[in-house]
Amino acid sequence: MNYKTYIYIISVLLSTFAISGINFNNFFKKNKVVEAKILVILFCIALGFLVGTFVITFMECSKII
């Protein structure tokens, strides 16, 4: 695996850690636990992808300068 894969994995794990500190109980209806967990997982993946893409782009741009 190349370094981009490692960056994406680390950023998804960091976003999972960061999002776990947010209380989402007020945002969801009662008895909708599965839907809430799926949405939190999707948030973690999306935030991890965005952070990973930023880090990779920043690293590639810093090599040019």
C-alpha positions as CSV (number, residue, x, y, z in Angstrom):
1,M,0.0,0.0,0.0
2,N,1.1,3.5,-0.7
3,Y,1.2,6.5,1.7
4,K,-2.2,7.8,0.5
5,T,-3.9,4.7,1.8
6,Y,-2.3,5.2,5.2
7,I,-3.2,8.9,5.3
8,Y,-6.9,8.1,4.5
9,I,-7.0,5.3,7.2
10,I,-5.5,7.6,9.8
11,S,-7.8,10.5,8.9
12,V,-10.9,8.3,9.1
13,L,-9.8,7.0,12.5
14,L,-9.1,10.6,13.7
15,S,-12.5,11.8,12.5
16,T,-14.2,8.8,14.3
17,F,-12.5,9.8,17.5
18,A,-13.5,13.5,17.0
19,I,-17.1,12.8,16.1
20,S,-17.5,10.4,19.0
21,G,-17.4,13.4,21.3
22,I,-20.6,14.9,19.9
23,N,-23.9,14.0,21.4
24,F,-26.3,13.2,18.6
25,N,-29.2,12.1,20.8
26,N,-31.2,15.3,20.2
27,F,-31.0,15.1,16.4
28,F,-32.7,11.8,15.9
29,K,-36.1,10.4,16.5
30,K,-36.7,7.8,19.2
31,N,-36.2,4.2,18.2
32,K,-34.1,5.1,15.2
33,V,-30.8,3.8,16.6
34,V,-29.6,2.0,13.4
35,E,-30.2,5.0,11.2
36,A,-28.3,7.2,13.6
37,K,-25.3,4.9,13.7
38,I,-25.3,4.7,9.9
39,L,-25.3,8.4,9.6
40,V,-22.5,8.8,12.1
41,I,-20.4,6.3,10.2
42,L,-21.1,8.1,6.9
43,F,-20.1,11.4,8.6
44,C,-16.8,9.8,9.8
45,I,-16.0,8.5,6.4
46,A,-16.8,11.8,4.7
47,L,-14.8,13.9,7.1
48,G,-11.9,11.4,7.0
49,F,-11.9,11.6,3.2
50,L,-11.9,15.4,3.2
51,V,-9.1,15.6,5.8
52,G,-7.1,13.0,4.0
53,T,-7.5,14.8,0.6
54,F,-6.4,18.0,2.2
55,V,-3.3,16.5,3.7
56,I,-2.3,14.7,0.5
57,T,-2.9,17.9,-1.6
58,F,-0.9,19.9,0.9
59,M,2.0,17.5,0.8
60,E,2.0,17.4,-3.0
61,C,1.9,21.2,-3.2
62,S,4.7,21.6,-0.7
63,K,6.9,19.5,-2.9
64,I,6.4,21.8,-5.8
65,I,7.6,24.9,-3.8
